């Protein structure tokens, strides 16, 4: 069983990051964190598709990313003091 204390830790860290840029919407925050995590981890979970009109869509599937890995990323991000979208 995973340690349930990780939930509060993750939520607290997301709050710290979000408060540095409170005008960003929640879904923008989550998308940006996933994007940055993927970029910094060899594009893990990155999904690209092209629409019939040629528009490229990019998404992230971090379903299999373990919480402790994401926690380490959030800790480092906070330590560096980066704002949303500025890795």
C-alpha positions in Angstrom: 0.0 0.0 0.0 1.2 3.5 -0.9 1.8 5.9 1.9 -1.3 8.1 2.2 0.8 11.0 3.5 2.0 11.5 -0.1 -1.4 13.0 -1.0 -1.0 16.0 1.3 2.6 16.5 0.3 1.8 16.6 -3.4 -1.2 18.9 -2.8 0.9 21.2 -0.7 3.7 21.4 -3.3 1.2 22.1 -6.1 -0.2 24.9 -3.9 3.2 26.4 -3.5 3.8 26.3 -7.2 0.4 27.6 -8.1 0.6 30.6 -5.7 3.6 31.9 -7.6 1.3 32.4 -10.6 -2.3 32.5 -9.2 -3.7 33.9 -12.5 -3.1 30.5 -14.2 -6.1 28.2 -14.3 -5.9 24.8 -12.5 -6.0 22.7 -15.7 -3.3 24.9 -17.2 -1.1 24.3 -14.2 -1.6 20.5 -14.3 -0.9 20.4 -18.1 2.2 22.5 -17.7 3.5 20.4 -14.8 3.0 17.3 -16.9 4.6 18.8 -19.9 7.7 19.9 -17.9 8.0 16.6 -16.2 7.8 14.8 -19.5 10.4 17.1 -21.1 12.8 16.6 -18.2 12.4 12.8 -18.3 13.1 12.0 -21.9 9.5 12.9 -23.1 7.9 10.1 -21.0 4.2 10.0 -21.6 4.2 12.5 -24.5 1.6 11.9 -27.1 1.4 13.7 -30.4 -1.2 13.4 -33.1 -2.1 15.3 -36.2 -5.6 16.4 -37.0 -6.8 16.1 -40.6 -6.2 19.8 -41.2 -2.5 19.4 -40.2 -2.8 20.8 -36.6 -0.5 19.0 -34.2 -2.0 18.1 -30.8 0.3 17.3 -27.8 -0.8 15.7 -24.6 0.7 13.8 -21.7 -0.2 10.4 -20.3 1.7 10.0 -17.0 -0.6 7.3 -15.7 2.3 5.0 -14.9 4.5 7.6 -13.3 5.0 6.7 -9.7 4.1 9.4 -7.1 7.5 9.4 -5.5 9.1 10.3 -8.9 6.6 13.1 -9.4 7.2 14.3 -5.8 11.0 14.4 -6.4 10.3 16.5 -9.5 8.0 18.9 -7.6 10.5 19.2 -4.7 13.3 20.1 -7.2 11.1 22.6 -9.0 10.2 24.4 -5.8 13.8 24.3 -4.7 14.7 26.1 -8.0 11.9 28.6 -7.4 10.6 28.3 -11.0 7.3 29.7 -11.9 4.8 27.9 -14.0 6.1 27.4 -17.5 9.6 28.4 -16.6 11.7 25.3 -16.1 
